[in-house]
Amino acid sequence: MALIYQISLHGDAFDARGRSWSDLEAESGCKRDREWKDPLLDRHMLETEFGCSVSHLRVWHKIANSGLNGIIFEEDAIFESIDVSHVDAILKHHDSAWLGYRKNTLGYWYNCHAYALTPATARLLIKGFSEKIIPVDEWVPLTLIKHKKENYFFEPERVKQIPRSIRPSTIEAQPMQNHVLTVGTDQDKMWALEQSANRHGINYINLGKGLQWHGGTMEGQGGGQKINLVRNHIQSLPDDDVVLFVDGYDVFFCDDLATISERFRGFNCDILFAAEKDCWPLASMASKFPMTPTPYKYLNSGVYMGKVKHLKAFFNEPVIGDQDDQLWMQEKFLSQTELNIQLDHEGYIFQCNDDVSVVNGQIMNGMCCPCIYHGNGGSDAKRRFVSLAGYWFNYAKTGSTGSTGSTGSTTGSSGSSGLNGSNGLDFSLPSPPSSPYYMDLDFEVVANDIIVTKFLTENQCQYLIDISEVHGGWEPMPNDKFPAYEIRLKELGLWDEYERLWKEKLGTIAEKYWQPMQHYGLRDAFTMRYSVDTQKTLGFHTDASHVTGSVKLNDNYEGGVLIYPRQNFDNSKVAIGDCILFPSQVTHGHYVNELTSGVKYSLTMWTSRYKGDVN
């Protein structure tokens, strides 16, 4: 039998909101680990993280003392139903069971919003924790890994989390009184900001609405008008309120205001600016900026946040309307000594233009998941921004950004966007075709235990190529003996769709042909890219898959043929979009010969070898 515990203000939560460290430690009887720092963000623990950890510790004591298994849900857990007897059965052979979790880049998992423990595991987690409290997301997985415990992960996850944009957490600090400001004189160019704000429940004030732009052409330096509009607006706001400013045409939100507020508190500064890699507009000023642990060391004026009283002090004088706002703020930052001003060097809140990836539905910069993306820079940067935003919001946008009336869209390395309606640049992102799949169950046997079925239309193949290139981040899987340049469909947001397609069509065909095959569903799926500049070949190998599906996405290249030597078969005559199905663990070794010209794209789908075998 398992007991269910809820960590919330109405359950077992320790409320740490608005409390001092001395009060928190005295009331809880626990001590924080003063030396601990976040491995990704290099910061000490927040008060609210301490409160959450103490809340979990109290529940562990209850589980340990009860002698019964315990299932723990944080207040933002959301699910339809949980089979408690199934969890109990799992805990007969495992030390913990994870109903919800999130992988990180450190080799373990995060999120303790839904998990189950045996009493023995609870006692293990209790040992020494009260004397060295760290975030529970760090303590639990690292302790279980250290002691080589058996941990069971539900696939797929049984429990998700309510987005904070829908219901902010009550056991974390609540958002400050925030005012989100922007400046945009052309509403049509604010599509990305508007859609992202709507998605995350963020209300903003456009100080440029209905105004004429007098801040320069933005084909070089300019933007002082933004400073004056913000300066005038904040004079009437309470000093202790917080202002978040974002540029209007090249910014979108990746998270909600509660998360942004919580992260801003962690900086413990008066004003926080975004940081970028290039010292623009005057490269000669680069030596004046201090060294930083990341390449993001130069102030970017397109995104910043601070208390009203500190921003009033910073913007203590008006500027010429077409004066460059970024240069003005950089000079002010480097010369003033009264305010504690910091730059977001890790992209913890503000991510300036750079390569990012989409991991588990979140934008990732290699260190963390930023809350705001700012596509500052020239034409290449704008192209990247529009493509990423278009992909992120499933929105096709053709037109220009960064022309007269821009809200700082030219900050960055190039200084000039060069983007206008006459330059011929196309920023459209293809929409998925209306009829992209062939769902009939017909197939052809083309070689010994190799079958082919019509699967994707050519339009859908092109869509997969385009959406993969927009996403970017082609890279081999870690520790792959036969590495290839790949992007997982989970990163592209297409996993659920292709899992359904496998179940309804490809898996059904495989079960029919190889009956009585035991079939466990889709294990992994990824697009692959070969080019003469990166990867030309793939060595002879078998797949970590029960049955593999391989789809040719294009044919405008030379070489790069998929070959099955034992079956005397290759895919040179297989049509674009047709899916090759074959048993892949032992008998059907295969390789790709040398690509001699062009770029080759393909889709590979692996199936689970046993129950629970999912990448």
Secondary structure by P-SEA (a helix, b strand, c coil): cbbbbbbcccccccccccccaaaaaaaaccccccccccccccccccaaaaaaaaaaaaaaaaaaaacbbbbbbcccccccccaaaaaaaaaacccbbbcbbbbcccccccccccccccaaaaaaaaccccccccccccaaaaaaaaaccbbbbbccccccccccccccccccccccbbbbbbbbcccccaaaaaaaaaaabbbbbccccccccccccccccccaaaaaaaaaaaccccccbbbbbbbcccccccccaaaaaaaaaaacccbbbbbccccccccccccccccccccccccccccccccaaaaaaaacccccccccaaaaaaaaaaccccccccccccccccccccbbbbcccccccccccccbbbbcccaaaaaaaaaaaaaaaccccccccccccccccccccccccccccccccccccccccccccccccccccccccbbbbbcccaaaaaaaaaaaaaaccccccccccccccccccccccaaaaaaaaaaacaaaaaaaaacccccccccccbbbbbccccccccccccccccbbbbbbcccccccccccccccccccccccccbbbbccccccccccccccccccccbbbbbbbccccccc
